[in-house]
């Protein structure tokens, strides 16, 4: 497959008014080596070379450099199975290599607490659940004053109610955790 070369008829034209001229390889070589065309930029896409703006050429060069860097990094590494390591005591690589970033106990406790909190939230009245949902769980959280206005409460009244709800939820979570032990 041969390479095709395209230049803009007018390098200063707007994007929607571009007219392309196709050149042969020799014509393109003469074109880019002409000092009058030193400020024109091109993007080489393997089988097609297109004239572009300097920003487009920079962006394309950046992507090509990044891709080349990733390929270079891949060549320097090789993948080794953790099962390839076996100690004298018969332990495999997964037994020998500890994952210091993962605390299994903490993950289990967190999962249990989330489960307990879900159960506690189910025990709330519909109105209390809506208050908690609008204040803490919704993506578009709103202030206590706005929630109070929705439910006919003052901000201080809603604050006291939220304190009672949080206290109830805390007790319910603790009781649920105790029942799971």
C-alpha positions in Angstrom: 0.0 0.0 0.0 1.4 3.4 -0.9 1.3 6.6 1.2 -1.0 9.5 0.2 -0.1 13.1 0.9 -2.7 15.9 1.3 -2.1 19.6 1.8 -4.5 22.4 2.2 -5.1 24.6 -0.9 -5.2 27.6 1.5 -3.5 27.0 4.9 -5.3 30.0 6.5 -8.9 28.9 5.6 -11.5 28.0 8.1 -12.2 24.4 9.1 -15.4 24.0 7.1 -13.9 25.6 3.9 -10.8 23.3 3.6 -10.0 22.2 0.1 -7.4 19.4 -0.2 -4.7 18.9 -2.8 -3.2 15.4 -3.2 0.6 15.3 -3.9 2.9 12.5 -4.9 5.8 11.6 -2.6 8.3 13.6 -4.6 6.0 16.6 -4.7 5.4 16.4 -1.0 9.1 16.2 -0.3 9.8 19.3 -2.4 6.9 21.0 -0.7 8.0 20.4 2.9 11.6 21.4 2.1 10.6 24.7 0.5 11.5 27.5 3.0 8.2 29.2 2.2 6.3 26.3 3.8 8.4 26.1 7.0 5.4 27.1 9.2 3.1 24.4 7.9 2.5 21.2 10.0 1.6 17.7 9.1 0.2 14.6 10.8 1.5 11.2 9.6 -1.2 8.5 10.1 0.8 5.6 8.5 -0.8 5.5 5.0 -2.0 9.1 4.9 -0.2 12.4 5.7 -2.5 15.4 6.3 -1.7 19.0 6.8 -2.9 20.2 10.2 -2.7 23.1 12.6 0.2 23.3 14.9 -2.0 22.4 17.8 -3.3 19.3 16.0 0.2 18.3 15.1 1.4 18.7 18.7 -1.6 16.7 20.0 -1.0 13.9 17.5 2.8 13.8 18.3 1.9 13.7 22.0 -0.3 10.6 21.5 2.3 8.9 19.3 5.0 9.6 21.9 2.7 8.2 24.7 1.9 5.1 22.7 5.6 4.5 21.9 6.5 5.0 25.6 3.9 2.4 26.7 5.2 -0.1 24.1 8.8 0.5 25.3 7.7 -0.1 28.9 5.9 -3.3 28.0 9.1 -4.6 26.4 11.1 -4.2 29.7 8.7 -6.2 31.8 7.6 -9.8 31.7 4.8 -11.4 33.5 5.5 -14.2 36.0 2.9 -16.3 37.6 2.8 -16.3 41.4 2.4 -20.0 41.2 5.9 -20.3 39.7 7.3 -19.6 43.1 7.3 -22.6 45.4 9.3 -22.6 48.6 10.9 -25.6 50.3 8.0 -25.9 52.6 5.5 -26.3 49.7 4.0 -22.8 49.9 3.2 -21.2 46.6 3.7 -17.5 45.7 0.3 -16.4 46.8 1.1 -17.8 50.3 4.5 -16.2 50.4 3.7 -12.8 48.9 1.5 -10.8 51.3 -0.8 -8.0 50.1 0.1 -5.2 52.5 -2.5 -2.9 50.9 -5.5 -5.0 51.8 -6.6 -5.4 55.4 -9.1 -8.3 55.1 -10.4 -8.0 58.7 -11.1 -4.3 58.2 -12.9 -5.0 54.9 -15.1 -7.6 56.5 -15.9 -5.3 59.5 -16.8 -2.5 57.1 -19.1 -4.7 55.0 -20.8 -5.9 58.2 -21.3 -2.3 59.3 -22.8 -1.3 56.0 -25.2 -4.2 56.2 -26.1 -3.2 59.7 -26.7 0.4 58.7 -29.0 -0.7 55.8 -31.0 -2.7 58.3 -31.2 0.3 60.7 -32.3 2.6 57.8 -35.1 0.2 57.0 -36.4 0.6 60.6 -36.8 4.4 60.3 -40.2 5.9 59.6 -40.8 7.1 56.0 -40.4 10.7 57.0 -37.2 10.1 59.0 -35.8 8.1 56.1 -36.5 11.0 53.7 -34.8 13.4 56.0 -31.7 11.2 56.2 -31.7 10.6 52.5 -31.9 14.3 51.6 -29.3 15.3 54.1 -26.7 12.5 53.8 -27.4 10.0 51.0 -28.6 12.0 48.0 -26.1 13.2 45.4 -27.7 16.7 45.6 -27.5 17.2 49.4 -29.4 20.1 50.7 -29.0 22.2 53.9 -30.8 21.6 57.2 -32.7 24.8 56.7 -34.0 23.7 53.2 -35.0 20.2 54.6 -36.7 21.9 57.5 -38.7 24.0 55.2 -39.8 20.9 53.2 -41.1 19.2 56.4 -42.4 22.3 58.2 -39.6 22.4 60.8 -37.2 25.1 61.8 -33.5 24.5 61.2 -32.9 24.0 64.9 -35.8 21.6 65.2 -34.5 19.6 62.2 -31.0 19.6 63.8 -32.5 18.1 67.0 -34.5 15.5 65.0 -31.3 14.5 63.0 -29.5 14.1 66.3 -32.2 11.7 67.5 -32.2 9.8 64.2 -28.4 9.4 64.3 -28.5 8.2 67.9 -31.2 5.7 66.9 -29.2 4.5 63.9 -26.0 4.1 66.1 -27.9 2.0 68.6 -29.5 -0.1 65.9 -26.2 -0.7 64.2 -24.6 -1.8 67.5 -27.5 -4.1 68.3 -27.3 -5.6 64.8 -23.5 -6.2 65.1 -24.0 -7.9 68.5 -26.7 -10.2 67.1 -24.3 -11.2 64.3 -21.6 -12.4 66.7 
